[in-house]
Amino acid sequence: MQNGLTLFIAGAFSGQAECYAFIRVMPKNYQHVLALVFAIEEINKNPMILPNLTLGLHIYDNYYSTQMTYEATLHLLSTQKMFVPNYKCDIQNHMIAVVGGLDSETSRYMATVLNTYKVPQITYGSLVSGLSDKSLLSSLYRMVPDEIYQYTGIVQLLLHFRWTWVGLFALDDDNGERFFQELVPMLSINRICFAFIERTPKWTYVAGMLDLFLNDLDKFPALMESKANVFIVHGAPPSMLNLSWYLHMAVLDSGLGKVWIVTEQWDFRLSAYQKEWDIQPFHGAISFTVHSNEPPGFKKFLQSVNPFWEREDGFIQDFWEKAFSCSLKNSSRSEDEEPVEGCTGEEKLESLSGTLFEMSLTGYSYNVYNAAHAVARALHTMFESRAKYRTKLTRGMLELWSLQPWQIHPFLRRILFNNSAGETVHFDEKGELITGFDVTNWVTFPNQSFLRVKIGRLDPQAVPGKELTIQDERIVWHRRFNQVLPISVCNDHCYPGQNRKKKEGEPFCCYACILCPEGKISTQKDADSCTECSENSYSNIDQNQCIPKMISYLSSEEPLGISLVSMTIAFVLITALVLGIFIKHQNTPIVKANNQSLTYILLISLLLCFLCSFLFIGKPNVLTCLLRQIAFGIVFSVALSCVLAKTITVVLAFMATKPGSRMRKWVGKGLANAIVLSCSLIQTSICSIWLFTSPPFPDRDMHSLNGEIILECNEGLPTMFYCVLAYMGFLAIVSFTVAFLARKLPDSFNEAKHITFSMLVFCSVWLSFIPTYLSTKGKYTVAVEIFSILTSSAGLLICIFFPKCYIIVFRPELNNKEHLMRRLRNRRIK
């Protein structure tokens, strides 16, 4: 640059050492320094950005120490030669902005000082949500979104893979406690439980650190053997070191693989003396990493780095020696000191393992790069917009002594540009870079190398609930899982057909699996409750699906219906045949005996009884439901009334033959007809009351049989149905009693004996009908009633009429008046 003046960007970086009391270089963080150097060189070589100006840089390391952080920050506010803040009488640094720090604590300590002077501070690491108060930190700009977004991403990741039983790790400090306070309630809301919470000691002094580690070492194997297969780690910089210590010192079986989910500060970052430690336990880890995109030329720039490349680089010598385990010093060593091979300076950075140095640009280094460019672009915009900064002096130098760091803020807040990697850099109204997190899968190898595989993205600007996108097929799991999705639950999943029941005294994620009751189902794993099937469906055997119910009724097309129809037709034909025989031989004594008209009425009523069976077969409708029980009740009552009338007629006829008997006036058709008519009218009255009060109607029974919708006739008022049966039973018992008493009366064609047997059959059938009727369901209930009608009617037909038909058809010689009188005389002589 010709006629240039130098402005300085200060860099405050963390992690060049593990701990302040026992200094050991952390080689991997050296890339942050190189990223800032690369960005400054790129800016200074670009004639389109800040012409005639040169940007310089000062870099400080805080060694993870609060004291060193404050000291380094005050050095930035002092002159070049004196550590006196606000001193203006020496050579000034012209500092315009500060980039740092890596962790939240460092950024907070720096901000408390820099905010007083309104110096722009751009943090390139994460910042906890508690540091979002712009009234206290108005000069702070953030290259990483708020940490709370990562917690949302962690919860969505757990929900995505249905992991509900996890272990939690964090440092035993304020940030770790804040991590637990933020994450644990979010887990509980989403029904995720933690198996344990482990607070690991923070790196301070070696003696105290060792004591803490030794105290926790015994319980660490138990944590690794926990049923939880997913461990969530708050990835503050010492977290990797802590867990490496535990895993190394506990000498755990490397087969005890876990899924490590870590926040963005996690990295395979080991010190020189740890570089041989095994990182295989972390194979398959998933982390939310700062987004990165490598600018052109950065890898070539790294290849040019050597231990002698910059005289002003105060970190290169320690970095080189620790990274390559060699020495750049020419001084002689003492006899007690272990000899170290000398560095040639020809060593290559690409030969280092990923735990010591990476050739690809990491997310933090990318943030440092973008932060430097953001400051340069803001300065460029400010100079273009203010003519007073372009006024040239007689000596050709820009008058920049009036430039103050706070003047850059308006331009830095509104900065918007595309970097050399082609991505937009822009801050929102809160001073946060508008960006997201990459979801990274860490694939490790036995030679301490590893790959970062991008498997998704966490976008804070996305629709709530859709911030996380994951490509499952790209994930490499720990070798223990054989590339099968790990399961991390308190107990096995409840499968479809089961629901969860909480176990007393245990977290809500621990539950028992209970089979859904009949009629209810669950279609998903780990269902909280079972869903009841609709009335038109029922649950299958596995209780995981509702199946439409079958329509069920006694059809004439099914085997049972065909059998009953065939029986009914057969009995109808037989009855018609008997009636035909009686009509054909109506003038014979056996037909004329005992009231011929009653015989015809009885046969016709039996014929109708058989035909009533057809009302019970087929799909129920309004008409059949109204007629079936009413017709059955009345017709059967007529038949029983005829039987009763015939029985009483026999008794009266015998009593009337005695000399001086007064019963002769009752003998005749009038009494018989009166009995039939009166008994039938009583049943008709009962049926009429039934029809007018609560008539039968077509109905659907959804619940009696699982899997079937029964089409049936609802009796309306069941009491009336049982009244009809009771009245028929009464008639049958009276007929049986009278017939039994008259069974030995002297009559050639005495029907009393036959009526006794028929009533015995009738009563037996209907007494067995009631319990059978009540114990069956569906179409079988109808079949029982049809069978009872057929058998009881057949009993009357067979017992009363078959003996007469036998005489008429096969023994006609017995069917004459002489034979009748002869048998009567023989009876009287006896």
C-alpha positions in Angstrom: 0.0 0.0 0.0 1.4 3.4 -0.9 1.1 6.3 1.5 -0.6 4.0 4.0 -1.4 4.3 7.6 -1.9 1.3 9.8 -5.0 0.5 11.8 -5.1 -2.4 14.2 -7.5 -5.2 14.8 -6.9 -7.0 18.1 -7.4 -10.7 18.5 -8.0 -12.2 21.9 -7.9 -16.0 21.7 -8.4 -18.8 24.2 -6.9 -22.2 24.6 -3.3 -21.8 23.5 -2.7 -23.5 26.9 -4.6 -26.0 29.0 -4.3 -24.3 32.3 -2.5 -21.2 33.6 -0.6 -22.9 36.4 0.7 -25.7 34.3 1.1 -24.3 30.8 0.9 -26.6 27.9 0.2 -25.5 24.3 -3.1 -26.5 22.7 -1.9 -26.7 19.1 -5.3 -26.9 17.4 -6.4 -23.4 18.4 -3.5 -22.0 16.4 -5.7 -22.1 13.3 -7.7 -19.2 14.8 -4.6 -17.1 14.7 -3.8 -18.1 11.2 -7.4 -17.3 10.0 -7.0 -13.8 11.3 -3.6 -13.4 9.6 -5.0 -14.8 6.4 -8.0 -12.4 6.5 -5.8 -9.3 7.2 -3.5 -10.2 4.3 -6.5 -10.8 2.0 -7.9 -7.4 2.9 -4.6 -5.5 2.6 -4.0 -7.1 -0.9 -7.4 -6.1 -2.1 -7.3 -2.6 -3.7 -11.1 -2.3 -3.6 -11.1 -2.4 0.2 -9.5 0.4 2.3 -7.2 1.9 -0.3 -4.2 3.7 1.2 -4.8 2.0 4.5 -3.2 -1.0 6.1 -4.7 -3.2 8.7 -2.5 -4.7 11.4 -3.2 -7.0 14.3 -2.3 -7.7 17.8 -3.0 -11.1 19.3 -3.2 -12.1 22.9 -3.8 -15.4 24.7 -5.7 -15.5 28.0 -4.7 -19.1 28.9 -8.2 -19.6 30.2 -7.4 -17.3 33.0 -9.6 -14.4 34.3 -6.6 -12.4 35.4 -4.8 -12.8 32.0 -8.1 -11.9 30.2 -8.4 -8.6 32.0 -4.6 -7.9 31.6 -4.7 -8.6 27.9 -7.7 -6.4 27.4 -6.1 -3.5 29.3 -3.0 -3.9 27.2 -5.1 -3.3 24.1 -6.2 0.1 25.6 -2.6 1.1 26.5 0.2 2.5 24.4 2.7 0.3 22.7 5.4 0.7 25.3 3.6 1.4 28.6 0.9 -0.6 30.4 -1.2 2.4 31.3 -4.8 2.5 29.9 -5.9 5.9 28.6 -2.3 7.1 28.3 -2.1 9.2 25.1 1.5 10.6 25.0 3.2 7.7 23.4 2.9 5.9 20.1 -0.7 4.9 19.7 -2.0 1.5 18.4 -5.0 3.0 16.6 -7.1 0.0 17.6 -10.5 0.0 16.0 -12.0 -3.4 17.0 -11.4 -6.5 19.0 -12.1 -10.1 17.9 -12.7 -12.4 20.8 -13.1 -14.5 22.7 -13.8 -18.1 22.1 -15.8 -19.0 25.3 -18.5 -17.1 27.0 -16.6 -16.2 30.1 -13.7 -14.7 28.2 -16.1 -12.6 26.1 -17.9 -11.4 29.2 -14.7 -10.4 31.0 -13.5 -8.5 27.9 -16.9 -6.8 27.4 -17.0 -5.3 30.8 -13.8 -3.4 30.0 -14.3 -2.7 26.2 -17.9 -1.6 26.6 -16.8 1.3 28.8 -14.8 2.6 25.8 -17.4 1.6 23.2 -14.8 -0.5 21.4 -16.5 -2.9 19.0 -16.0 -6.5 20.2 -16.9 -9.4 17.9 -17.1 -12.7 19.6 -16.3 -15.7 17.4 -17.4 -18.3 19.9 -20.7 -19.0 21.6 -22.3 -16.7 24.1 -24.8 -17.8 26.7 -28.3 -16.3 26.7 -27.5 -14.3 29.8 -25.2 -12.0 27.8 -27.9 -10.8 25.5 -28.6 -7.5 27.4 -27.5 -4.9 24.9 -27.8 -2.1 27.5 -24.8 -3.6 29.3 -23.0 -5.0 26.2 -24.0 -2.4 23.5 -20.6 -2.8 21.8 -20.8 -6.6 21.4 -21.3 -8.4 18.2 -21.9 -12.1 18.0 -20.7 -14.4 15.2 -22.6 -17.4 16.8 -26.3 -17.5 17.4 -27.6 -17.7 21.0 -26.8 -20.9 22.8 -30.5 -21.5 23.5 -31.0 -22.4 19.9 -28.7 -25.4 20.3 -30.8 -26.6 23.2 -33.8 -26.5 21.0 -31.9 -28.4 18.4 -30.8 -31.0 20.9 -34.4 -31.6 22.0 -35.6 -31.9 18.4 -32.7 -34.3 17.6 -33.8 -36.5 20.6 -37.4 -36.4 19.5 -36.4 -37.2 15.9 -34.7 -40.5 17.0 -37.1 -41.1 19.8 -34.4 -41.1 22.5 -36.0 -40.5 25.9 -33.3 -41.7 28.4 -30.1 -39.7 28.3 -27.1 -38.7 30.5 -26.0 -35.1 31.0 -22.4 -33.8 31.3 -21.3 -30.3 32.0 -18.5 -28.4 33.7 -19.0 -27.6 37.4 -19.2 -23.9 36.9 -21.8 -21.2 36.2 -22.0 -22.0 32.5 -22.5 -25.7 33.2 -25.2 -24.9 35.8 -27.0 -22.6 33.3 -26.8 -25.4 30.8 -28.7 -27.7 33.2 -31.2 -25.0 34.1 -32.1 -24.3 30.5 -32.0 -27.8 29.1 -33.6 -30.0 31.8 -37.0 -28.2 31.7 -37.0 -28.4 28.0 -36.4 -32.2 28.2 -39.2 -32.6 30.7 -41.7 -30.7 28.6 -40.9 -33.1 25.8 -41.1 -36.2 28.0 -37.4 -36.9 27.9 -35.7 -38.0 31.1 -32.1 -38.0 32.3 -30.5 -41.1 33.8 -27.9 -38.9 35.6 -26.4 -35.4 35.7 -22.6 -35.3 36.0 -20.7 -32.2 36.8 -17.1 -32.6 35.8 -14.3 -30.5 37.5 -13.2 -27.3 35.8 -9.5 -27.0 34.9 -7.7 -24.9 37.5 -4.5 -26.0 39.2 -3.0 -29.4 38.7 -3.0 -30.6 42.3 -6.7 -29.7 42.8 -7.6 -31.0 39.4 -6.0 -34.5 40.1 -7.8 -34.8 43.4 -11.2 -34.1 41.7 -10.5 -36.5 38.9 -9.5 -39.3 41.3 -12.6 -38.8 43.4 -14.9 -39.1 40.3 -12.9 -41.9 38.6 -14.6 -44.7 40.4 -18.1 -43.8 39.4 -17.3 -43.1 35.8 -17.4 -46.7 34.6 -20.9 -47.1 36.1 -22.0 -44.1 34.1 -20.6 -45.6 30.9 -22.4 -48.8 31.6 -25.7 -47.0 32.1 -28.7 -48.1 30.1 -28.7 -44.7 28.5 -27.0 -44.9 25.2 -27.1 -41.1 24.5 -24.9 -38.7 26.5 -25.4 -34.9 26.1 -22.3 -32.8 26.8 -22.1 -29.1 27.2 -19.1 -28.6 24.9 -17.1 -25.9 26.8 -13.5 -26.2 25.7 -12.3 -28.3 28.7 -15.1 -30.9 28.2 -13.2 -32.9 25.6 -10.1 -32.9 27.8 -12.1 -33.9 30.9 -13.9 -36.8 29.2 -10.6 -37.9 27.6 -9.0 -38.0 31.0 -11.9 -40.1 32.4 -11.9 -42.6 29.5 -8.1 -42.9 29.5 -7.6 -43.2 33.2 -10.6 -45.6 33.8 -9.2 -47.9 31.1 -12.7 -48.6 29.8 -13.6 -51.2 27.2 -13.7 -49.4 23.9 -16.7 -51.5 23.0 -18.9 -49.5 25.4 -20.0 -47.1 22.7 -22.3 -44.2 23.3 -23.9 -41.5 21.2 -22.3 -38.3 22.3 -24.4 -35.2 21.5 -22.4 -32.0 22.1 -22.8 -28.3 21.7 -20.8 -26.2 19.3 -17.7 -25.6 21.3 -16.8 -29.3 21.2 -13.8 -30.3 19.2 -11.3 -33.1 19.1 -8.8 -30.7 20.7 -6.0 -32.5 22.6 -2.7 -31.2 24.0 0.6 -32.5 22.8 1.0 -35.0 25.6 -2.5 -36.4 24.9 -2.0 -36.8 21.2 -1.6 -40.6 21.5 -4.8 -41.0 23.5 -7.6 -43.0 21.9 -10.5 -41.0 20.5 -12.4 -44.1 19.4 -15.0 -43.8 22.2 -16.2 -40.6 20.5 -16.7 -42.3 17.1 -20.1 -41.4 15.7 -20.6 -38.3 18.0 -23.1 -35.7 16.8 -22.4 -32.0 17.4 -23.9 -28.7 16.6 -20.9 -26.9 15.0 -20.4 -23.3 13.9 -21.1 -23.1 10.2 -18.0 -23.1 8.0 -17.2 -22.6 4.3 -13.6 -22.4 3.3 -12.6 -19.3 1.3 -10.3 -19.7 -1.7 -6.6 -19.8 -1.0 -6.8 -20.7 2.6 -5.4 -24.2 2.3 -2.5 -22.9 0.1 -1.9 -20.3 2.8 -1.6 -23.0 5.5 0.8 -25.0 3.3 3.1 -22.0 3.3 3.3 -21.8 7.1 6.7 -22.7 8.6 8.4 -22.0 11.9 10.3 -19.1 10.4 7.6 -17.4 8.3 6.8 -14.4 10.5 9.2 -12.9 13.0 6.3 -11.2 14.9 4.5 -14.5 15.4 5.0 -15.3 19.1 3.0 -18.5 18.9 4.6 -20.4 16.0 7.6 -21.7 17.9 5.6 -23.3 20.8 3.0 -24.6 18.3 5.6 -26.2 16.1 7.5 -27.8 18.8 4.5 -29.3 20.6 2.7 -30.3 17.4 5.7 -32.1 15.8 7.4 -33.1 19.1 10.7 -31.6 18.1 12.8 -28.6 19.2 13.7 -25.4 17.5 16.1 -24.3 20.2 19.9 -24.6 19.7 20.7 -24.3 23.3 22.3 -27.3 25.0 20.1 -29.5 27.2 21.0 -30.7 30.6 21.7 -34.4 31.2 18.4 -34.9 33.1 16.3 -33.5 30.3 15.0 -36.0 27.8 16.6 -35.5 24.4 14.2 -34.2 21.7 14.8 -34.4 18.0 15.4 -31.1 16.3 12.9 -29.5 14.0 14.0 -29.2 10.4 11.4 -26.6 9.5 10.3 -28.8 6.6 7.5 -30.5 8.5 4.1 -30.2 6.9 0.9 -29.2 8.8 -1.1 -31.7 6.7 0.8 -34.5 8.3 -0.6 -33.7 11.7 -3.6 -35.7 13.1 -6.9 -33.9 13.3 -6.7 -33.7 17.1 -3.7 -31.4 16.8 -4.4 -29.4 13.7 -6.9 -29.4 10.8 -6.2 -28.3 7.3 -9.8 -27.5 6.6 -11.2 -24.2 8.0 -13.1 -24.8 11.2 -16.2 -22.9 12.1 -14.4 -20.7 14.7 -11.7 -19.8 12.2 -14.4 -19.0 9.7 -16.0 -16.7 12.2 -12.6 -15.0 12.8 -12.2 -14.6 9.1 -15.6 -13.1 8.7 -15.2 -10.8 11.7 -12.0 -9.2 10.3 -13.8 -8.7 6.9 -16.8 -7.2 8.6 -14.6 -4.6 10.4 -12.8 -3.8 7.2 -16.0 -3.4 5.2 -17.5 -1.2 7.9 -14.4 1.0 7.8 -14.6 1.2 4.1 -18.2 2.2 4.1 -17.5 4.8 6.8 -14.7 6.4 4.8 -16.7 6.5 1.6 -19.6 8.2 3.4 -17.7 10.9 5.2 -15.7 13.2 3.1 -13.7 14.6 6.1 -11.8 11.3 6.4 -10.7 11.6 2.7 -9.0 15.0 3.2 -5.4 14.7 2.3 -2.7 16.6 4.1 0.3 18.2 2.5 2.4 15.2 3.3 -0.1 12.9 1.6 -1.2 11.1 4.8 -4.8 10.6 5.8 -5.8 12.5 9.0 -7.1 9.6 11.1 -6.3 10.9 14.5 -9.9 11.9 15.0 -11.1 8.3 14.3 -12.6 6.7 17.3 -13.7 3.0 17.6 -17.2 3.9 18.7 -17.8 5.7 15.3 -17.7 2.3 13.5 -20.8 1.0 15.3 -23.5 2.4 13.0 -21.8 1.0 10.0 -20.9 -2.3 11.6 -24.6 -2.9 12.6 -25.7 -2.3 9.0 -23.0 -4.2 7.3 -24.0 -6.5 4.5 -21.6 -8.1 2.1 -20.7 -11.4 0.4 -17.4 -12.9 1.5 -14.9 -14.6 -0.9 -16.6 -18.0 -0.1 -19.8 -16.6 -1.6 -21.8 -16.3 1.7 -23.6 -13.3 3.0 -22.4 -11.7 6.2 -25.1 -9.6 8.0 -25.9 -8.8 11.6 -29.5 -8.6 12.9 -30.9 -6.0 15.2 -29.5 -7.7 18.3 -26.0 -7.8 16.9 -26.0 -11.5 16.0 -24.8 -12.8 12.8 -27.7 -14.2 10.7 -26.5 -17.8 10.4 -27.2 -21.2 11.8 -25.4 -24.3 13.0 -24.2 -27.3 11.0 -25.1 -30.7 12.5 -21.8 -32.7 12.2 -21.2 -36.4 12.6 -17.6 -37.2 13.8 -16.1 -40.3 12.2 -12.9 -41.3 13.9 -10.1 -43.7 12.9 -7.5 -45.6 14.9 -4.7 -43.4 13.6 -6.2 -40.4 15.5 -7.6 -38.9 12.3 -11.2 -38.1 11.9 -13.8 -36.8 9.4 -16.4 -34.1 9.9 -19.5 -35.3 8.0 -22.3 -32.7 7.7 -25.6 -34.5 8.3 -28.0 -31.6 8.8 -28.5 -28.0 9.7 -30.0 -26.0 12.6 -31.6 -22.8 11.3 -32.8 -20.4 14.1 -34.7 -18.4 11.4 -36.9 -21.4 10.4 -40.5 -22.0 11.4 -40.8 -23.0 15.0 -40.5 -26.8 15.3 -38.8 -27.1 11.9 -35.5 -25.6 12.8 -33.6 -29.0 12.6 -33.1 -30.9 9.4 -31.3 -34.3 9.5 -30.1 -36.7 6.8 -30.4 -40.0 8.6 -28.7 -42.0 5.9 -25.4 -40.1 6.2 -25.0 -40.8 9.9 -22.2 -43.2 11.0 -23.0 -44.7 14.4 -20.5 -46.1 16.9 -19.2 -49.5 15.9 -21.0 -51.1 18.8 -24.4 -50.4 17.1 -23.5 -52.1 13.8 -24.9 -49.2 11.9 -28.4 -49.8 13.4 -30.2 -46.8 14.9 -29.3 -46.8 18.7 -32.1 -47.1 21.2 -31.9 -45.0 24.4 -34.9 -45.6 26.5 -35.5 -46.4 30.2 -37.2 -49.6 29.2 -38.2 -51.3 25.9 -40.7 -49.6 23.7 -44.3 -50.4 24.1 -45.4 -51.7 20.8 -48.7 -51.0 18.9 -51.5 -52.7 20.8 -50.0 -51.6 24.2 -50.1 -48.4 26.2 -47.7 -47.1 28.8 -48.3 -47.2 32.6 -46.0 -45.3 34.8 -43.9 -47.1 37.4 -44.3 -45.8 40.9 -41.2 -44.1 42.3 -39.4 -43.8 38.9 -39.1 -41.1 36.2 -42.0 -40.8 33.9 -39.9 -42.2 31.1 -39.8 -45.5 32.9 -43.1 -47.4 32.5 -44.7 -50.8 32.1 -46.4 -51.9 28.9 -50.0 -52.8 29.3 -52.1 -54.6 26.6 -55.0 -52.5 25.4 -58.4 -53.7 26.6 -60.8 -55.3 24.2 -62.4 -52.7 21.8 -59.4 -50.4 22.1 -56.2 -50.1 20.1 -52.9 -48.3 19.9 -51.2 -47.8 16.5 -48.0 -46.2 17.6 -45.0 -47.2 19.7 -45.1 -45.9 23.3 -48.7 -44.7 23.2 -49.9 -43.0 26.3 -53.4 -44.4 26.0 -55.5 -46.7 23.9 -58.0 -45.4 21.4 -61.5 -46.8 21.4 -62.7 -48.3 18.2 -65.9 -46.9 16.7 -69.2 -48.8 17.1 -68.9 -50.1 13.6 -65.5 -51.7 14.1 -63.7 -53.8 16.6 -60.1 -54.4 17.6 -58.0 -57.3 16.2 -56.2 -59.9 18.2 -53.0 -57.7 18.4 -55.1 -54.7 19.5 -53.4 -52.5 16.9 -56.1 -52.1 14.3 -59.8 -51.5 14.1 -61.5 -53.9 11.7 -65.0 -53.2 10.3 -67.6 -55.4 12.0 -69.5 -58.0 9.9 -73.2 -57.6 9.5 -74.8 -60.6 11.2 -78.3 -62.0 11.0 -79.9 -65.4 10.3 -79.9 -65.6 6.6 -81.7 -68.2 4.5 -78.5 -68.6 2.4 -76.2 -69.8 5.2 -76.1 -73.5 6.3 -78.0 -72.9 9.6 -80.7 -70.9 7.8 -81.0 -73.5 5.0 -81.4 -76.3 7.6 -84.1 -74.4 9.4 -85.9 -73.5 6.2 -85.7 -77.1 5.1 -87.2 -78.3 8.4 -89.9 -75.7 8.2 -90.9 -76.7 4.7 -90.9 -80.4 5.6 -93.2 -79.8 8.6 -95.5 -77.6 6.6 -95.8 -80.3 3.9 -96.4 -83.0 6.5 -99.0 -80.9 8.3 -100.7 -80.2 5.0 -100.6 -83.9 4.2 -102.3 -84.7 7.5 -104.9 -82.1 7.0 -105.6 -83.5 3.5 -105.9 -87.0 4.9 -108.4 -85.8 7.5 -110.4 -83.9 5.0 -110.5 -86.9 2.6 -111.6 -89.2 5.4 -113.8 -86.6 7.2 -116.8 -89.0 7.3 -115.0 -91.7 9.2 -115.5 -92.2 12.9 -112.0 -91.4 13.9 -112.1 -88.0 12.2 -115.6 -87.3 13.5 -114.7 -88.3 17.1 -113.9 -85.5 19.6 -115.1 -82.4 17.7 -114.1 -82.5 14.0 -114.0 -78.7 13.7 -111.5 -78.5 16.6 -109.3 -80.9 14.7 -109.2 -78.8 11.6 -108.6 -75.6 13.6 -105.7 -77.3 15.4 -104.1 -78.5 12.2 -104.5 -75.1 10.6 -103.0 -73.4 13.6 -100.1 -75.9 13.6 -99.6 -75.2 9.9 -99.4 -71.5 10.7 -97.0 -72.1 13.6 -94.6 -73.8 11.2 -95.0 -70.9 8.7 -94.3 -68.4 11.5 -90.7 -69.6 11.4 -90.2 -67.8 8.1 -90.8 -64.5 9.9 -87.6 -65.1 11.9 -85.4 -65.9 9.0 -83.8 -63.1 6.9 -82.9 -59.5 7.5 -85.2 -58.0 10.1 -87.4 -55.1 9.0 -90.3 -53.2 10.5 -93.0 -55.6 9.3 -91.3 -58.8 10.3 -90.3 -57.4 13.7 -94.0 -56.5 14.4 -95.4 -59.8 13.2 -92.9 -62.5 14.3 -93.6 -62.6 18.1 -97.2 -61.4 17.9 -98.1 -64.0 15.2 -96.2 -66.7 17.0 -97.9 -65.9 20.3 -101.5 -65.8 19.0 -101.2 -68.8 16.6 -99.7 -71.0 19.3 -102.3 -69.8 21.8 -105.0 -70.9 19.3 -103.3 -74.3 19.0 -103.0 -74.8 22.8 -106.6 -73.6 23.2 -107.8 -76.3 20.8 -105.8 -78.9 22.7 -107.3 -77.7 25.9 -110.8 -77.7 24.4 -110.4 -81.2 23.1 -109.1 -82.4 26.5 -112.0 -80.8 28.4 -114.5 -82.2 25.8 -113.2 -85.8 26.5 -113.6 -85.3 30.2 -117.1 -83.8 29.9 -118.2 -86.5 27.4 -117.2 -89.3 29.9 -118.9 -87.5 32.8 -122.1 -87.0 30.8 -122.5 -90.7 30.2 -123.2 -91.3 33.9 -126.9 -91.6 34.7 -128.4 -88.3 36.1 -125.3 -86.3 35.2 -125.8 -82.6 34.8 -122.8 -82.3 32.5 -124.8 -83.3 29.4 -125.9 -79.7 28.9 -122.2 -78.6 28.5 -121.3 -81.3 26.0 -121.2 -80.0 22.5 -119.4 -77.6 20.1 -120.5 -74.5 21.9 -118.3 -75.1 24.9 -115.3 -76.1 22.8 -115.6 -73.0 20.6 -116.0 -70.8 23.7 -112.8 -72.2 25.2 -110.9 -71.6 22.0 -112.2 -68.2 21.5 -111.8 -66.9 25.0 -108.3 -68.3 25.5 -107.2 -66.9 22.1 -108.7 -63.5 23.0 -106.7 -63.2 26.2 -103.4 -63.8 24.2 -104.6 -61.4 21.6 -105.3 -58.8 24.3 -101.8 -59.2 25.7 -100.3 -58.8 22.2 -102.4 -55.7 21.5 -101.2 -54.1 24.7 -97.6 -54.9 23.7 -98.1 -53.4 20.2 -99.7 -50.2 21.6 -97.2 -49.6 24.5 -93.8 -50.6 23.2 -93.9 -52.5 19.9 -90.9 -54.5 18.6 -88.6 -52.7 16.1 -85.5 -53.4 14.0 -82.3 -52.7 15.9 -78.5 -53.1 15.8 -76.6 -54.8 18.6 -73.1 -53.4 18.5 -71.7 -54.9 21.7 -72.9 -58.5 22.3 -70.4 -60.1 19.9 -66.9 -58.9 19.1 -66.5 -58.3 15.5 -70.2 -58.4 14.5 -73.1 -56.0 14.2 -76.2 -58.1 14.9 -79.3 -57.1 13.0 -82.1 -58.1 15.3 -85.6 -57.3 16.4 -85.6 -55.4 19.6 -88.6 -56.7 21.6 -89.3 -53.2 22.9 -90.6 -54.3 26.2 -89.1 -57.7 27.1 -91.7 -58.1 29.9 -94.5 -58.4 27.4 -92.6 -61.1 25.5 -92.2 -63.1 28.6 -95.9 -62.5 29.4 -96.8 -64.1 26.0 -94.6 -67.1 26.8 -96.0 -67.3 30.4 -99.6 -67.4 29.1 -98.7 -70.2 26.6 -97.0 -72.0 29.4 -100.2 -71.6 31.5 -102.4 -73.1 28.7 -99.9 -75.9 28.2 -99.8 -76.8 31.9 -103.6 -76.8 32.2 -103.9 -78.9 29.1 -101.3 -81.3 30.4 -102.9 -81.6 33.8 -106.4 -82.3 32.4 -105.1 -84.7 29.8 -103.1 -86.6 32.4 -106.2 -87.0 34.6 -108.2 -88.2 31.6 -105.7 -90.5 30.0 -107.4 -93.7 31.3 -111.0 -92.8 30.4 -112.8 -95.6 28.4 -113.0 -94.2 24.9 -112.0 -96.0 21.7 -110.5 -92.8 20.3 -109.6 -91.1 23.5 -107.0 -88.4 22.7 -106.2 -87.6 26.3 -103.2 -90.0 26.4 -101.8 -88.5 23.2 -102.4 -85.0 24.4 -100.5 -85.8 27.6 -97.4 -86.8 25.7 -97.7 -83.8 23.3 -98.0 -81.4 26.3 -95.0 -83.2 28.0 -92.9 -82.5 24.8 -94.2 -79.0 24.5 -93.4 -78.1 28.1 -90.0 -79.7 28.0 -89.1 -77.7 24.9 -90.2 -74.4 26.2 -88.7 -74.9 29.7 -85.3 -75.6 28.1 -85.9 -72.7 25.7 -85.7 -69.9 28.3 -82.1 -70.6 29.7 -80.9 -71.4 26.2 -82.5 -68.2 24.8 -80.9 -66.1 27.4 -77.4 -67.6 27.1 -77.1 -67.3 23.3 -76.3 -64.2 21.3 -76.9 -63.0 17.8 -78.4 -65.1 15.1 -78.2 -68.1 17.3 -80.8 -66.6 19.6 -83.2 -66.5 16.7 -82.2 -70.0 15.7 -83.0 -71.3 19.2 -86.5 -69.8 19.1 -87.2 -71.2 15.6 -86.0 -74.6 16.7 -88.3 -74.4 19.8 -91.3 -73.4 17.6 -90.6 -76.3 15.2 -90.0 -78.9 17.8 -92.9 -78.0 20.0 -95.3 -77.8 17.0 -93.9 -81.1 15.7 -94.5 -82.6 19.1 -98.2 -81.7 18.9 -98.5 -82.9 15.4 -96.8 -86.2 15.9 -98.2 -87.1 19.3 -101.8 -86.2 18.5 -102.3 -86.9 14.8 -99.8 -89.6 13.8 -101.6 -92.4 15.6 -104.9 -91.4 13.9 -103.2 -91.1 10.5 -101.7 -94.6 11.1 -105.2 -96.1 11.6 -106.7 -94.1 8.7 -104.0 -95.0 6.2 -102.6 -98.4 7.4 -105.5 -99.9 9.5 -108.7 -98.7 7.9 -110.5 -101.8 9.3 -110.3 -100.2 12.7 -111.9 -97.0 11.5 -115.6 -98.1 11.7 -118.5 -97.7 14.0 -118.9 -101.4 14.9 -115.3 -101.6 16.0 -115.8 -98.5 18.1 -118.9 -99.9 19.8 -117.2 -103.3 20.4 -114.2 -101.7 22.1 -116.5 -99.6 24.2 -118.5 -102.6 25.4 -115.4 -104.4 26.3 -114.1 -101.5 28.3 -117.3 -101.3 30.3 -117.4 -105.0 31.0 -113.9 -104.7 32.4 
